[in-house]
Amino acid sequence: QVQLVESGGGLVQAGGSLRLSCAASGSIFSVNAKGWYRQAPGKQRELVARIRSGGTTTYAEFVKGRFTISRDNAKNTVYLQMNSLKPEDTAVYYCNWLTQWRDYWGQGTQVTVSS
């Protein structure tokens, strides 16, 4: 069973930066998009950023200009560079890969931004 493994979360002060990584434990074929979602306590999971197979990126309004999604196909990894972090960015961040047949989700990594 292929899994997505996230890393890079942690505690950071407001204004700081973190880089999240998401690597697949094996080969996943026909990936249409790779993305990052987040879920804060008491809130629904929401899309943060997505990169499609052709390279097109999409960002939620609340992270535009601060977060950057990228990928390294050779390493089968997707990244989320998060700059100018705010306390409201505190959440569990999940990696998602969408294929022709199903979604793959990571286990989540906690990001906590202190004021």
C-alpha positions as MATLAB code, in Angstrom:
seq = 'QVQLVESGGGLVQAGGSLRLSCAASGSIFSVNAKGWYRQAPGKQRELVARIRSGGTTTYAEFVKGRFTISRDNAKNTVYLQMNSLKPEDTAVYYCNWLTQWRDYWGQGTQVTVSS';
ca = [
       0.000    0.000    0.000;
       1.581    3.271   -1.120;
       1.522    5.999    1.490;
       2.140    9.724    1.514;
       4.504   10.800    4.273;
       4.564   14.428    5.366;
       7.266   16.215    7.298;
       8.357   19.716    8.198;
       5.628   20.861   10.557;
       6.326   22.424   13.905;
       6.063   25.489   16.096;
       7.076   28.854   14.699;
       6.587   32.470   15.670;
       4.386   34.763   13.635;
       6.292   36.054   10.638;
       8.419   32.942   10.438;
       8.705   30.259    7.782;
       8.330   26.527    7.453;
       8.667   24.131    4.541;
       6.463   21.078    4.398;
       7.394   18.025    2.371;
       5.259   15.153    1.162;
       6.862   12.070   -0.304;
       5.244    8.937   -1.706;
       6.516    5.655   -0.288;
       6.179    4.024   -3.702;
       5.070    4.702   -7.244;
       1.736    6.389   -7.823;
       0.677    6.572  -11.450;
      -1.532    8.958  -13.357;
      -1.377   11.713  -10.779;
      -3.517   14.604  -11.987;
      -2.780   16.969   -9.121;
      -0.831   17.225   -5.888;
      -2.022   19.500   -3.176;
      -1.996   20.650    0.398;
      -5.063   21.023    2.598;
      -5.397   22.136    6.168;
      -7.831   21.668    8.997;
      -7.998   23.832   12.086;
      -9.861   22.688   15.219;
     -13.603   22.974   14.766;
     -13.278   23.857   11.079;
     -13.643   21.989    7.825;
     -10.668   20.851    5.827;
      -9.807   23.435    3.180;
      -7.578   23.595    0.136;
      -4.379   25.567    0.607;
      -2.555   25.019   -2.681;
      -2.522   22.618   -5.604;
      -0.211   21.907   -8.498;
      -1.561   20.063  -11.518;
       0.352   17.615  -13.665;
       0.974   20.296  -16.274;
       2.443   22.634  -13.658;
      -0.499   24.984  -13.149;
      -0.788   26.128   -9.550;
      -3.800   27.214   -7.531;
      -3.730   28.972   -4.178;
      -6.355   29.831   -1.635;
      -6.800   33.574   -1.295;
      -5.634   33.527    2.294;
      -2.150   32.236    1.346;
      -1.503   34.025   -1.932;
       1.825   35.777   -1.893;
       2.959   33.906    1.215;
       2.929   30.190    0.338;
       4.490   28.449   -2.647;
       3.809   24.907   -3.796;
       6.452   23.067   -5.805;
       7.398   19.533   -6.739;
      10.402   17.394   -7.494;
       9.256   14.617   -9.773;
      12.577   12.817   -9.533;
      12.131   12.567   -5.770;
       8.373   11.932   -5.990;
       7.909   14.787   -3.540;
       5.778   17.906   -3.278;
       6.647   20.878   -1.090;
       4.843   23.773    0.521;
       7.025   26.746    1.390;
       5.204   28.859    3.945;
       6.453   32.372    4.640;
       5.081   35.237    6.719;
       3.148   32.781    8.832;
       0.230   34.038   10.897;
      -1.442   32.565   13.996;
      -4.502   31.833   11.864;
      -2.366   29.476    9.765;
      -2.289   27.114   12.735;
      -3.758   23.782   11.606;
      -2.994   20.222   10.670;
      -1.714   20.231    7.105;
      -2.486   17.284    4.866;
      -0.928   16.246    1.606;
      -3.256   15.012   -1.135;
      -2.468   13.366   -4.465;
      -5.354   12.973   -6.893;
      -5.147   10.252   -9.502;
      -7.468    9.048  -12.186;
      -8.853    6.452   -9.797;
      -8.586    7.725   -6.215;
      -7.278   10.197   -3.689;
      -4.225    9.576   -1.547;
      -3.921   11.389    1.774;
      -1.053   11.795    4.160;
      -1.400   11.447    7.906;
      -1.105   15.180    8.504;
       1.528   17.377   10.092;
       0.837   19.974   12.767;
       1.757   23.586   12.125;
       1.456   25.937   15.083;
       2.114   29.656   14.742;
       2.491   31.619   17.958;
       1.717   35.324   18.207;
];
